[in-house]
Amino acid sequence: MGWLPLLLLLIWFSGAPGQRSPLNDFQVLRGTELQHLLHSVGPGPWQEDVANAEECAGLCGPLLDCRAFHYNLSSHGCQLLPWTQHSPHTRLQRSGRCDLFQKKNYVRTCIVDNGVEYRGTVAITVGGLPCQRWSHRFPNDHKFTPTLRNGLEENFCRNPDRDPGGPWCYTTDPAVRFQSCGIKSCREATCLWCNGEDYRGSVDSTESGRECQRWDLQHPHPHPFEPGFWTKIWTTTIAGIRTARSGPGAIPPTRRWRESSATSPAAVQRSEAQPSQEATTLNCFRGKGEGYRGTVNTTAAGVPCQRWDAQLPHQHRFAPEKYACKDLRENFCRNPDGSEAPWCFTSRPGMRMAFCYQIRRCTDDVRPEDCYHGAGELYRGSVSKTRKGIRCQNWSAETPHKPQFKHTSAPHTPLEENFCRNPDGDSHGPWCYTTDPGTPFDYCALRRCDDDQQPSILETAHQVLFDKCGKRVTRVDPLHSKLRVVGGQPGNSPWTVSLRNRYILYACQSFSLSHMSLVGYEVWLGTLFQDPQPGEPDLQHIPMAKMVCGPSGSQLVLLKLERPVILNQRVALICLPPERYVVPPGTRCEIAGWGETKGTGDDTVLNIALLSVISNQECNVKHRGRVRESEMCTAGLLAPVGACEGDYGGPLACFTHDCWVLQGIIIPNRVCARPRWPAIFMRVSVFVDWIHKVMRLG
């Protein structure tokens, strides 16, 4: 199995040009089942071994008495239903095994075109008069006979004669024979503001009338957007919406997409009024910080932000004049695209963007009950979404992830429904399995309680023994070489890799987002050169298969490779430290990277520099108490020696008990290799439990 089967699969799915998916007629509720409360009315039988939800939609679509279906994710079963959530005596309930698909015409609360296909349950006219039942001829006689095909049910508003005014009905008032129901067009029912990133309406066609492709399908157009995994509306569908200049902050008209493009402007009405300003904040942020309008202009690591109206050092599409409603002033942290928190492009060429996590969350943004004490082992709240907004999987469910923790395996922690819990005592807080197939687990949208005094997470380990890791062909004597990366010398660091456009620990700041596409990314191993020559014997390049961002504030990410690496003199495993281990002051460590050398060395080869660990107490004298327990420091030297752009995410390897141990990860510092200034690294030992958990569950 290799690339050929994948290529054939894509070709098979693409189908003929313009081929329409039967799923286009259905609206999905993930992890949901529809129950009918009357036992006398039953659903259809389960049909097993259905290829996918599309095939099930193909079965239900043509049937006049089929209005919805359940699709079982694990058994690929299909169950046709003669009702929807708006039918009497029905209720929705959470499900760990099924998705519910309902015909759009039956669940829409607005109409498309003139509403001929409308099958909703509105039964009152625009004037407030009750509708007469279609099966009755009194008080108003008429010619229409109810059938499954024309949908003249009960006394619901319909448009059997294709009236341009939309659905109507005969009334129960003898003085008013019939009247329009005034049901809004879907184009007008939900308008958009700004660039439409918060739009949640039901328009599914472009301005020219072309039907939109479903987000959960990859044909006819493949795309990187996964429903349930992303939490915003994709600007690719709305970037070309025609806008009208109206009032302060209005956006100038944007160019329209060509009709041959894979994306086209949606037919949505723009709002002339700005939304409520209640979400606007200055000193803290709510939700994802889209309403933050403060003046913080550095990243969490202290790196100055790039101005939004500048295209150097990083080119981008967020021009202030195109996003006037996002207040992209100067170089202040903002969230114009619905990311997880306010962010900015940085002023460093080697780091494109970073989040401004130092901005605190508003105290009224999290309910008092949505916090936890200690590690959250006693948390019993009802939060059921992750920090990224992904819905949690039910603890009793087997899909999309087979859980290792169940009621029987965690008797002291009640694993109820899909609520966030901490059955394994994870030091980083409550977590859950997620409903996203690509994210086995993640930490929850919870904060530590304000009155909680967090105990120290660090401890001094006893004698540590390592086996089959942290060994290399000695380049030089690590204890006697005066190495001067900036100020470094070429050398061999066989656990350092190069990322190009199994699990590797890296800095999350090196990526723009933790849910970015990995297409085209490769890890290069076994070379000392930034641009190795073809045929270099030890060179390996392996595609990245998966990326998992670390606990909040860690700035770490684990990368999984598509296949194992081959270990040799240039590629070796580095040891992980014991959990919460504190590296003794004076320990000799080295950093490695292909980054900026500021003219002190050869930046075409892997450079190594030797540094000495200092205590956090000593480090905080210089850094004014900003160094956390989850970070560690090395001493500032007289000469400019240290990490710079291009080195971020690289290892701080310390020689411990005859082995090289990964004690730190290079993260952006305020300055680049400043003389006499301690450098800060992320302390890996604090996150070793998370590393093991990801490799165990993912």
C-alpha positions as CSV (number, residue, x, y, z in Angstrom):
1,M,0.0,0.0,0.0
2,G,1.5,3.4,-1.0
3,W,0.6,6.4,-3.0
4,L,-1.0,4.5,-5.9
5,P,-4.1,3.3,-4.0
6,L,-4.6,6.8,-2.6
7,L,-4.4,8.3,-6.0
8,L,-6.9,5.8,-7.4
9,L,-9.2,6.6,-4.4
10,L,-9.2,10.3,-5.2
11,I,-9.9,9.7,-8.8
12,W,-12.8,7.4,-8.0
13,F,-14.3,9.9,-5.7
14,S,-14.0,12.8,-8.0
15,G,-16.6,11.4,-10.4
16,A,-17.8,13.2,-13.5
17,P,-17.7,16.9,-13.7
18,G,-20.7,18.4,-11.9
19,Q,-21.8,15.2,-10.3
20,R,-24.1,15.9,-7.4
21,S,-23.9,14.2,-4.1
22,P,-27.2,12.9,-2.6
23,L,-25.9,14.2,0.7
24,N,-26.5,17.7,-0.5
25,D,-30.2,17.3,0.3
26,F,-29.5,16.5,4.0
27,Q,-28.4,18.4,7.1
28,V,-26.4,16.5,9.6
29,L,-26.3,16.4,13.4
30,R,-23.2,14.6,14.6
31,G,-23.4,12.2,17.5
32,T,-27.2,12.4,17.6
33,E,-30.1,10.0,17.4
34,L,-33.8,10.8,16.9
35,Q,-36.2,8.9,19.0
36,H,-40.0,8.6,18.6
37,L,-41.8,8.5,21.9
38,L,-44.7,6.4,20.7
39,H,-43.9,2.7,20.6
40,S,-46.6,2.2,18.0
41,V,-44.5,4.1,15.5
42,G,-41.2,2.5,14.6
43,P,-38.3,3.4,12.3
44,G,-37.2,1.3,9.4
45,P,-34.9,-1.7,9.9
46,W,-31.1,-1.3,10.0
47,Q,-29.5,-2.0,6.7
48,E,-25.9,-3.1,7.4
49,D,-22.8,-2.9,5.3
50,V,-23.8,0.4,3.6
51,A,-20.6,1.8,2.1
52,N,-21.0,5.3,3.5
53,A,-23.4,8.0,4.4
54,E,-23.7,9.0,0.7
55,E,-25.1,5.6,-0.2
56,C,-27.5,5.9,2.7
57,A,-28.6,9.3,1.4
58,G,-29.1,7.8,-2.0
59,L,-31.5,5.2,-0.5
60,C,-33.5,7.8,1.5
61,G,-33.6,10.7,-1.0
62,P,-36.0,9.3,-3.6
63,L,-38.4,7.8,-1.0
64,L,-41.3,10.2,-0.3
65,D,-41.9,8.6,3.2
66,C,-38.2,8.8,4.2
67,R,-37.3,12.1,5.8
68,A,-34.1,11.3,7.7
69,F,-31.7,8.5,8.5
70,H,-29.3,7.3,11.1
71,Y,-25.8,6.3,10.0
72,N,-23.8,4.1,12.3
73,L,-20.2,5.1,12.1
74,S,-18.7,1.8,13.3
75,S,-21.0,-0.8,11.6
76,H,-21.7,1.3,8.5
77,G,-25.4,0.7,9.2
78,C,-28.2,2.8,7.8
79,Q,-31.7,3.2,9.3
80,L,-34.3,5.2,7.4
81,L,-36.7,7.3,9.4
82,P,-40.2,8.6,8.4
83,W,-39.9,11.7,10.7
84,T,-37.7,14.6,11.6
85,Q,-36.9,16.5,14.8
86,H,-39.9,18.8,14.1
87,S,-42.3,15.9,14.0
88,P,-44.6,15.4,17.0
89,H,-43.6,13.0,19.7
90,T,-39.9,13.0,18.8
91,R,-36.8,14.0,20.7
92,L,-33.1,14.3,20.0
93,Q,-30.6,12.5,22.2
94,R,-26.8,12.2,22.2
95,S,-25.3,9.2,20.6
96,G,-21.8,7.8,20.6
97,R,-22.5,5.6,17.6
98,C,-24.8,7.5,15.2
99,D,-25.0,10.6,13.1
100,L,-28.5,11.9,12.2
101,F,-29.1,13.2,8.6
102,Q,-32.4,15.0,7.9
103,K,-33.8,16.3,4.7
104,K,-33.1,20.0,4.5
105,N,-36.6,20.8,3.2
106,Y,-38.1,19.4,6.4
107,V,-35.8,21.2,8.9
108,R,-35.2,24.5,7.3
109,T,-36.9,27.5,9.0
110,C,-36.5,29.6,5.8
111,I,-37.3,29.1,2.1
112,V,-35.2,28.7,-1.0
113,D,-36.4,30.6,-4.1
114,N,-40.2,30.6,-3.9
115,G,-40.5,27.9,-1.3
116,V,-42.1,25.2,-3.4
117,E,-40.0,22.6,-1.7
118,Y,-40.6,24.0,1.8
119,R,-41.8,21.2,4.2
120,G,-41.5,23.1,7.6
121,T,-44.1,23.3,10.3
122,V,-45.1,27.0,10.3
123,A,-48.9,27.1,10.5
124,I,-49.8,30.7,11.0
125,T,-50.0,33.5,8.4
126,V,-48.1,36.8,8.3
127,G,-51.2,38.4,9.8
128,G,-51.3,36.0,12.7
129,L,-54.3,33.9,11.4
130,P,-54.2,30.1,12.1
131,C,-54.0,28.0,8.9
132,Q,-56.8,25.7,7.9
133,R,-55.9,22.0,7.5
134,W,-55.3,21.0,3.9
135,S,-57.6,18.0,4.3
136,H,-60.5,20.2,5.3
137,R,-62.9,22.1,3.0
138,F,-64.3,24.4,5.6
139,P,-64.4,27.3,6.1
140,N,-62.7,27.7,2.8
141,D,-63.3,25.1,0.0
142,H,-60.3,24.4,-2.3
143,K,-59.1,22.0,-5.0
144,F,-55.9,20.7,-3.4
145,T,-55.7,17.0,-2.3
146,P,-52.9,16.2,0.2
147,T,-50.4,13.6,-1.0
148,L,-46.9,12.6,0.0
149,R,-45.5,14.2,-3.1
150,N,-47.1,17.7,-2.6
151,G,-46.5,17.7,1.1
152,L,-49.8,19.2,2.1
153,E,-49.7,18.0,5.7
154,E,-51.7,19.1,8.7
155,N,-52.2,22.9,8.4
156,F,-48.6,23.8,7.5
157,C,-47.8,26.6,5.1
158,R,-47.0,25.4,1.6
159,N,-46.7,26.6,-1.9
160,P,-48.5,24.1,-4.1
161,D,-49.2,26.6,-6.9
162,R,-45.7,28.1,-7.1
163,D,-46.9,31.5,-5.9
164,P,-44.0,34.0,-6.3
165,G,-44.8,35.3,-2.8
166,G,-43.8,32.0,-1.2
167,P,-45.7,29.6,1.1
168,W,-49.2,30.4,2.1
169,C,-52.3,28.7,3.5
170,Y,-56.1,28.9,3.7
171,T,-57.1,30.5,7.0
172,T,-59.6,29.5,9.6
173,D,-61.2,33.0,9.3
174,P,-64.1,32.9,6.8
175,A,-63.5,36.6,6.0
176,V,-59.9,35.9,4.8
177,R,-59.7,33.0,2.4
178,F,-55.9,32.7,2.2
179,Q,-52.8,34.6,3.2
180,S,-49.1,34.5,2.8
181,C,-47.1,33.0,5.7
182,G,-44.3,35.6,5.4
183,I,-41.5,33.0,5.8
184,K,-38.2,34.6,5.1
185,S,-35.8,33.6,2.3
186,C,-32.7,31.8,3.5
187,R,-30.7,34.6,1.9
188,E,-32.3,37.1,4.2
189,A,-33.0,35.0,7.3
190,T,-29.5,35.2,8.6
191,C,-27.4,38.1,7.5
192,L,-23.6,38.4,7.9
193,W,-21.5,41.1,9.4
194,C,-17.9,41.9,8.6
195,N,-16.4,39.0,6.6
196,G,-18.9,36.5,7.7
197,E,-16.7,34.4,9.9
198,D,-19.6,34.0,12.4
199,Y,-22.2,33.3,9.8
200,R,-24.3,30.2,10.7
201,G,-27.1,30.5,8.2
202,S,-28.4,27.8,5.8
203,V,-27.6,29.3,2.4
204,D,-26.2,26.6,0.2
205,S,-25.8,28.2,-3.2
206,T,-23.6,30.9,-4.7
207,E,-24.8,34.2,-6.0
208,S,-25.0,32.8,-9.5
209,G,-27.2,29.9,-8.2
210,R,-24.6,27.1,-8.2
211,E,-25.1,24.6,-5.4
212,C,-22.3,24.6,-2.8
213,Q,-20.3,21.5,-2.1
214,R,-20.7,19.9,1.3
215,W,-17.9,20.7,3.8
216,D,-17.7,17.0,4.8
217,L,-17.1,15.8,1.2
218,Q,-13.9,16.0,-0.7
219,H,-15.4,15.9,-4.2
220,P,-15.6,17.4,-6.7
221,H,-13.2,19.8,-4.9
222,P,-10.7,18.5,-2.3
223,H,-10.1,20.9,0.6
224,P,-8.5,21.0,4.0
225,F,-11.5,22.0,6.1
226,E,-12.9,19.3,8.4
227,P,-16.4,19.9,10.0
228,G,-16.2,19.4,13.8
229,F,-12.5,20.0,13.8
230,W,-12.6,23.6,12.8
231,T,-14.8,26.0,14.6
232,K,-15.3,28.9,12.2
233,I,-16.9,29.5,8.8
234,W,-14.4,29.3,6.0
235,T,-13.4,32.5,4.4
236,T,-12.8,30.6,1.1
237,T,-16.6,30.5,0.7
238,I,-17.3,34.1,1.5
239,A,-14.1,36.0,0.5
240,G,-15.8,37.2,-2.6
241,I,-19.1,38.3,-1.2
242,R,-20.2,41.6,-2.7
243,T,-20.4,44.2,0.1
244,A,-22.1,47.5,0.3
245,R,-20.5,50.5,1.9
246,S,-22.7,51.5,4.7
247,G,-21.8,53.3,7.9
248,P,-18.5,53.5,9.8
249,G,-16.2,50.5,9.5
250,A,-17.9,49.2,6.3
251,I,-15.7,47.0,4.1
252,P,-15.0,48.2,0.5
253,P,-16.2,45.9,-2.2
254,T,-14.0,42.9,-2.7
255,R,-13.3,41.2,-6.0
256,R,-15.6,38.4,-7.1
257,W,-14.3,34.9,-7.8
258,R,-14.4,33.6,-11.3
259,E,-17.3,31.2,-11.9
260,S,-14.8,28.5,-12.9
261,S,-13.1,28.8,-9.5
262,A,-13.6,26.1,-6.9
263,T,-15.0,28.8,-4.6
264,S,-17.6,31.4,-5.2
265,P,-19.3,34.1,-3.2
266,A,-22.3,32.9,-1.2
267,A,-25.7,34.5,-1.7
268,V,-26.0,36.0,1.7
269,Q,-27.4,39.4,2.7
270,R,-25.0,41.7,4.5
271,S,-26.0,43.5,7.7
272,E,-25.8,47.3,7.8
273,A,-25.7,47.3,11.6
274,Q,-22.7,46.3,13.7
275,P,-23.3,43.6,16.3
276,S,-23.6,44.4,20.0
277,Q,-20.4,45.8,21.5
278,E,-20.8,43.8,24.7
279,A,-18.0,41.4,23.5
280,T,-15.5,44.3,23.0
281,T,-12.8,44.2,25.6
282,L,-9.6,46.2,26.3
283,N,-7.7,44.5,29.1
284,C,-8.8,40.9,28.8
285,F,-10.5,38.7,26.2
286,R,-13.7,36.6,26.1
287,G,-14.3,33.5,24.0
288,K,-11.6,33.4,21.4
289,G,-10.8,37.1,21.7
290,E,-12.4,38.2,18.5
291,G,-13.6,41.3,20.3
292,Y,-10.3,42.1,21.9
293,R,-9.4,45.8,21.2
294,G,-6.5,46.3,23.6
295,T,-3.0,47.5,22.9
296,V,-0.8,44.5,23.7
297,N,1.6,44.3,20.8
298,T,4.0,41.4,21.7
299,T,3.7,37.7,21.6
300,A,3.6,35.6,24.8
301,A,7.4,35.2,24.4
302,G,7.9,38.9,24.2
303,V,8.6,39.1,20.4
304,P,7.3,42.4,18.9
305,C,4.4,42.1,16.5
306,Q,4.5,43.1,12.9
307,R,2.2,45.9,11.8
308,W,-1.0,44.7,10.2
309,D,-0.5,47.3,7.3
310,A,3.0,45.9,6.6
311,Q,3.9,43.0,4.3
312,L,7.4,42.5,5.7
313,P,8.8,40.3,7.1
314,H,5.7,38.3,6.4
315,Q,3.2,38.7,3.6
316,H,-0.4,38.1,4.5
317,R,-4.0,38.8,3.4
318,F,-5.2,40.7,6.5
319,A,-5.0,44.2,5.2
320,P,-6.6,46.7,7.6
321,E,-8.7,48.2,4.8
322,K,-10.2,44.8,3.9
323,Y,-10.9,43.9,7.5
324,A,-12.0,47.3,8.9
325,C,-14.4,45.7,11.3
326,K,-11.5,43.8,12.9
327,D,-9.7,46.9,14.1
328,L,-6.3,45.9,12.7
329,R,-4.5,48.9,14.0
330,E,-0.8,49.3,14.3
331,N,0.7,46.0,15.5
332,F,-1.8,45.1,18.3
333,C,-2.8,41.5,18.9
334,R,-6.1,40.7,17.3
335,N,-8.1,37.6,16.1
336,P,-9.4,38.4,12.6
337,D,-9.8,34.8,11.5
338,G,-11.5,33.1,14.5
339,S,-8.4,31.3,15.8
340,E,-8.2,30.1,19.4
341,A,-7.0,33.4,20.8
342,P,-5.6,36.8,19.8
343,W,-2.4,36.6,17.8
344,C,-0.2,38.5,15.5
345,F,2.5,38.1,12.8
346,T,5.8,38.6,14.4
347,S,8.7,41.0,13.5
348,R,11.1,38.1,13.2
349,P,11.5,36.5,9.7
350,G,12.0,33.1,11.2
351,M,8.7,33.0,13.1
352,R,5.6,33.8,11.0
353,M,2.9,34.2,13.8
354,A,2.4,33.5,17.4
355,F,-0.5,33.7,19.9
356,C,-0.7,36.5,22.6
357,Y,-1.4,34.1,25.4
358,Q,-0.2,36.6,28.0
359,I,-3.5,38.5,27.6
360,R,-5.6,37.2,30.4
361,R,-9.1,35.8,30.0
362,C,-11.9,37.9,31.4
363,T,-13.0,36.6,34.8
364,D,-16.7,36.7,33.7
365,D,-15.9,34.6,30.6
366,V,-15.8,31.3,32.5
367,R,-18.6,30.3,34.8
368,P,-17.5,29.7,38.4
369,E,-18.4,26.0,38.1
370,D,-16.2,25.7,35.0
371,C,-12.9,25.7,36.9
372,Y,-11.0,23.0,38.8
373,H,-8.7,22.6,41.7
374,G,-5.3,20.9,41.6
375,A,-5.1,18.6,38.6
376,G,-8.9,18.4,38.3
377,E,-9.2,14.8,39.5
378,L,-12.3,15.8,41.5
379,Y,-13.9,17.9,38.7
380,R,-17.5,16.9,38.3
381,G,-18.9,19.7,36.1
382,S,-20.6,19.3,32.7
383,V,-18.2,21.0,30.3
384,S,-18.0,18.7,27.3
385,K,-15.8,20.5,24.7
386,T,-12.1,20.8,24.3
387,R,-10.0,24.0,24.4
388,K,-10.3,24.0,20.6
389,G,-14.1,23.8,20.7
390,I,-14.2,20.1,19.6
391,R,-17.1,18.2,21.2
392,C,-16.1,15.4,23.5
393,Q,-16.8,11.7,22.7
394,N,-19.1,9.9,25.1
395,W,-17.0,7.8,27.6
396,S,-19.1,4.8,26.8
397,A,-18.7,5.1,23.1
398,E,-16.3,3.0,21.0
399,T,-16.1,5.5,18.0
400,P,-14.3,7.4,16.7
401,H,-11.8,6.4,19.4
402,K,-11.7,3.2,21.4
403,P,-11.3,4.4,25.0
404,Q,-8.9,3.0,27.5
405,F,-10.9,4.5,30.4
406,K,-14.4,3.3,31.1
407,H,-16.7,3.2,34.2
408,T,-15.1,-0.1,35.2
409,S,-11.5,1.1,34.8
410,A,-12.0,4.3,36.7
411,P,-14.3,3.5,39.7
412,H,-13.3,6.6,41.6
413,T,-14.0,9.0,38.7
414,P,-17.6,8.8,37.4
415,L,-17.2,9.0,33.6
416,E,-20.6,10.4,32.8
417,E,-21.9,11.1,29.3
418,N,-19.2,13.1,27.5
419,F,-18.2,15.4,30.4
420,C,-14.6,16.4,30.9
421,R,-12.8,14.3,33.5
422,N,-9.3,13.3,34.7
423,P,-9.4,9.6,35.3
424,D,-5.6,9.1,35.0
425,G,-4.6,12.0,37.2
426,D,-3.1,14.0,34.2
427,S,-1.1,16.9,35.7
428,H,-2.4,19.2,32.9
429,G,-6.0,19.0,33.9
430,P,-9.3,17.4,32.8
431,W,-9.5,16.0,29.3
432,C,-11.7,13.9,27.1
433,Y,-11.7,11.7,24.0
434,T,-12.9,13.9,21.1
435,T,-15.5,13.3,18.3
436,D,-12.8,14.3,15.7
437,P,-11.3,11.2,14.2
438,G,-7.9,13.0,13.9
439,T,-7.7,14.1,17.5
440,P,-7.8,11.1,20.0
441,F,-7.9,13.3,23.1
442,D,-7.4,16.9,24.2
443,Y,-7.6,19.1,27.3
444,C,-10.9,20.8,28.0
445,A,-12.1,24.4,28.0
446,L,-11.6,24.8,31.7
447,R,-9.4,27.0,33.9
448,R,-7.9,26.6,37.3
449,C,-10.0,28.1,40.0
450,D,-8.9,31.5,41.2
451,D,-8.5,30.4,44.9
452,D,-6.5,27.3,43.9
453,Q,-2.9,27.3,45.1
454,Q,-1.0,25.1,42.6
455,P,1.7,23.0,44.3
456,S,5.2,22.9,42.8
457,I,5.3,20.6,39.8
458,L,9.0,20.0,40.0
459,E,11.0,17.5,42.0
460,T,14.6,16.2,42.2
461,A,14.9,12.7,40.8
462,H,17.1,10.0,42.2
463,Q,19.7,8.2,40.2
464,V,18.5,7.9,36.6
465,L,19.5,5.1,34.3
466,F,19.1,5.2,30.5
467,D,19.4,2.5,28.0
468,K,19.7,2.6,24.2
469,C,19.1,6.3,23.9
470,G,21.2,9.5,24.0
471,K,24.3,7.9,22.5
472,R,26.2,9.3,19.5
473,V,29.6,9.2,17.8
474,T,31.5,11.8,19.8
475,R,32.3,14.8,17.8
476,V,34.4,16.5,20.5
477,D,34.8,16.2,24.3
478,P,31.6,17.8,25.5
479,L,33.2,18.8,28.8
480,H,36.4,20.4,27.6
481,S,35.6,22.0,24.2
482,K,35.2,25.7,24.3
483,L,32.4,26.0,21.7
484,R,31.2,29.3,20.9
485,V,23.4,28.5,16.2
486,V,25.0,32.3,17.1
487,G,28.6,31.7,18.2
488,G,28.3,28.0,17.5
489,Q,30.5,25.5,15.5
490,P,29.5,22.8,13.1
491,G,28.8,19.5,14.8
492,N,26.8,16.3,15.0
493,S,23.4,16.4,16.7
494,P,21.7,13.2,15.5
495,W,18.4,14.0,17.3
496,T,18.0,17.3,15.5
497,V,15.9,17.3,12.4
498,S,15.0,19.8,9.7
499,L,11.4,20.5,8.8
500,R,10.7,21.0,5.1
501,N,7.6,22.6,3.1
502,R,7.0,8.7,14.1
503,Y,6.8,11.4,16.9
504,I,9.2,14.3,17.1
505,L,9.0,17.0,19.8
506,Y,9.1,20.5,18.5
507,A,8.0,24.0,19.4
508,C,4.4,24.9,18.6
509,Q,5.4,28.5,17.8
510,S,7.2,27.1,14.8
511,F,3.8,26.4,13.2
512,S,1.1,29.0,12.6
513,L,-1.7,26.9,13.9
514,S,-2.0,23.5,15.6
515,H,-4.6,22.4,13.1
516,M,-2.7,23.4,10.0
517,S,-2.5,21.2,7.0
518,L,0.6,18.9,6.9
519,V,0.5,18.4,3.1
520,G,3.9,19.0,1.7
521,Y,5.8,18.9,5.0
522,E,8.7,16.6,5.4
523,V,11.2,15.8,8.2
524,W,14.8,15.6,7.0
525,L,17.2,13.6,9.1
526,G,20.8,12.4,9.0
527,T,22.4,15.5,7.4
528,L,24.6,18.3,8.7
529,F,23.8,20.6,5.8
530,Q,21.0,23.0,5.4
531,D,20.8,22.2,1.7
532,P,22.1,18.6,1.4
533,Q,23.3,17.3,-2.0
534,P,21.3,14.6,-3.7
535,G,22.5,11.1,-2.9
536,E,23.9,12.0,0.6
537,P,24.2,8.5,2.1
538,D,22.6,9.1,5.5
539,L,19.9,11.5,4.4
540,Q,16.3,10.5,5.1
541,H,13.2,12.5,4.4
542,I,9.9,11.3,5.7
543,P,6.4,13.0,5.4
544,M,4.6,14.1,8.5
545,A,1.4,12.2,9.2
546,K,0.1,14.0,12.3
547,M,0.6,16.9,14.6
548,V,-0.6,17.3,18.2
549,C,-0.2,20.6,20.1
550,G,0.8,20.3,23.8
551,P,-1.0,21.5,26.9
552,S,-1.9,25.2,27.1
553,G,1.1,27.3,27.6
554,S,3.6,24.6,26.7
555,Q,4.4,25.9,23.1
556,L,5.1,22.3,22.3
557,V,3.9,20.0,19.5
558,L,4.5,16.3,18.7
559,L,4.9,15.3,15.1
560,K,4.2,11.8,14.0
561,L,6.0,10.5,10.9
562,E,4.4,8.3,8.2
563,R,7.0,5.6,8.8
564,P,9.9,4.7,11.2
565,V,13.3,6.2,10.8
566,I,16.5,4.2,10.2
567,L,18.9,4.7,13.1
568,N,22.6,5.3,12.3
569,Q,25.5,7.5,13.2
570,R,23.6,10.6,12.0
571,V,20.2,9.6,13.3
572,A,19.8,8.6,16.9
573,L,17.2,8.6,19.7
574,I,17.6,11.1,22.5
575,C,16.5,10.2,26.0
576,L,13.4,11.7,27.7
577,P,14.0,13.0,31.3
578,P,12.0,11.6,34.3
579,E,8.8,13.4,35.0
580,R,9.2,16.8,36.7
581,Y,13.0,16.4,36.8
582,V,15.0,19.5,37.6
583,V,18.3,19.8,35.8
584,P,21.0,20.7,38.4
585,P,22.6,24.1,38.0
586,G,26.0,23.9,36.2
587,T,24.9,21.0,34.0
588,R,26.5,21.3,30.6
589,C,24.0,21.3,27.7
590,E,24.1,22.0,24.0
591,I,21.7,23.5,21.5
592,A,21.7,22.8,17.7
593,G,20.2,24.4,14.7
594,W,20.5,25.8,11.2
595,G,19.4,29.2,12.2
596,E,20.8,32.7,12.0
597,T,24.5,32.9,13.1
598,K,24.7,36.8,13.0
599,G,28.0,36.4,11.0
600,T,29.7,34.3,13.7
601,G,29.7,31.0,11.9
602,D,28.6,28.9,8.8
603,D,24.8,29.0,8.7
604,T,24.8,26.4,5.8
605,V,25.6,23.6,8.3
606,L,24.2,22.4,11.6
607,N,25.8,24.5,14.3
608,I,26.1,23.5,18.0
609,A,26.8,25.7,21.0
610,L,27.6,24.7,24.6
611,L,25.6,26.3,27.4
612,S,25.4,25.9,31.2
613,V,22.2,25.5,33.2
614,I,21.3,28.0,35.9
615,S,18.5,27.9,38.5
616,N,15.2,29.5,37.8
617,Q,15.8,31.7,40.9
618,E,19.0,33.1,39.4
619,C,17.3,33.5,36.0
620,N,14.4,35.4,37.4
621,V,16.7,38.1,38.7
622,K,17.3,39.1,35.1
623,H,13.9,38.3,33.8
624,R,12.0,40.0,36.7
625,G,10.1,36.9,37.8
626,R,8.7,36.0,34.4
627,V,10.3,32.5,34.2
628,R,7.7,29.8,35.1
629,E,8.3,26.3,36.6
630,S,7.6,24.9,33.2
631,E,10.6,26.7,31.8
632,M,14.4,26.5,32.4
633,C,17.4,28.7,31.8
634,T,21.0,28.7,30.7
635,A,23.5,31.2,31.7
636,G,24.3,34.2,29.5
637,L,27.9,34.3,28.3
638,L,30.2,37.1,27.6
639,A,30.2,36.4,23.8
640,P,26.9,36.3,21.9
641,V,26.1,32.6,22.0
642,G,22.6,31.2,21.8
643,A,19.5,30.3,19.7
644,C,18.1,32.6,16.9
645,E,15.6,32.5,14.1
646,G,15.5,29.1,12.4
647,D,16.6,27.3,15.6
648,Y,13.1,27.4,17.3
649,G,11.9,24.0,18.2
650,G,15.4,22.6,18.4
651,P,16.7,20.6,21.4
652,L,18.5,21.6,24.5
653,A,20.3,18.3,25.1
654,C,22.0,17.9,28.5
655,F,24.7,15.3,29.2
656,T,23.3,13.4,32.2
657,H,24.5,10.0,33.5
658,D,26.5,9.3,30.4
659,C,23.6,10.0,28.0
660,W,22.2,13.0,26.2
661,V,18.8,13.8,27.5
662,L,16.2,16.2,26.0
663,Q,15.8,18.6,28.8
664,G,14.6,21.7,26.9
665,I,13.1,23.0,23.7
666,I,14.2,26.2,22.1
667,I,11.5,28.8,22.1
668,P,11.5,32.5,21.0
669,N,13.2,34.8,23.4
670,R,13.0,38.6,23.6
671,V,16.4,38.9,22.1
672,C,18.7,36.7,20.0
673,A,21.8,35.5,21.8
674,R,22.2,38.6,23.9
675,P,25.5,38.7,25.9
676,R,25.2,38.2,29.6
677,W,21.5,37.5,29.3
678,P,20.0,34.1,30.3
679,A,18.1,32.2,27.6
680,I,14.8,30.6,28.4
681,F,13.8,27.1,27.2
682,M,10.6,25.0,27.7
683,R,11.3,22.4,30.4
684,V,10.5,19.0,28.8
685,S,10.2,17.1,32.1
686,V,7.0,18.9,32.9
687,F,5.4,17.5,29.8
688,V,6.8,14.0,29.7
689,D,3.5,12.6,31.0
690,W,1.7,14.3,28.1
691,I,4.3,12.9,25.6
692,H,3.7,9.4,26.8
693,K,0.0,9.9,26.8
694,V,-0.1,11.0,23.1
695,M,2.1,8.1,22.0
696,R,-0.1,5.7,24.0
697,L,-3.5,7.0,22.8
698,G,-2.7,8.5,19.4
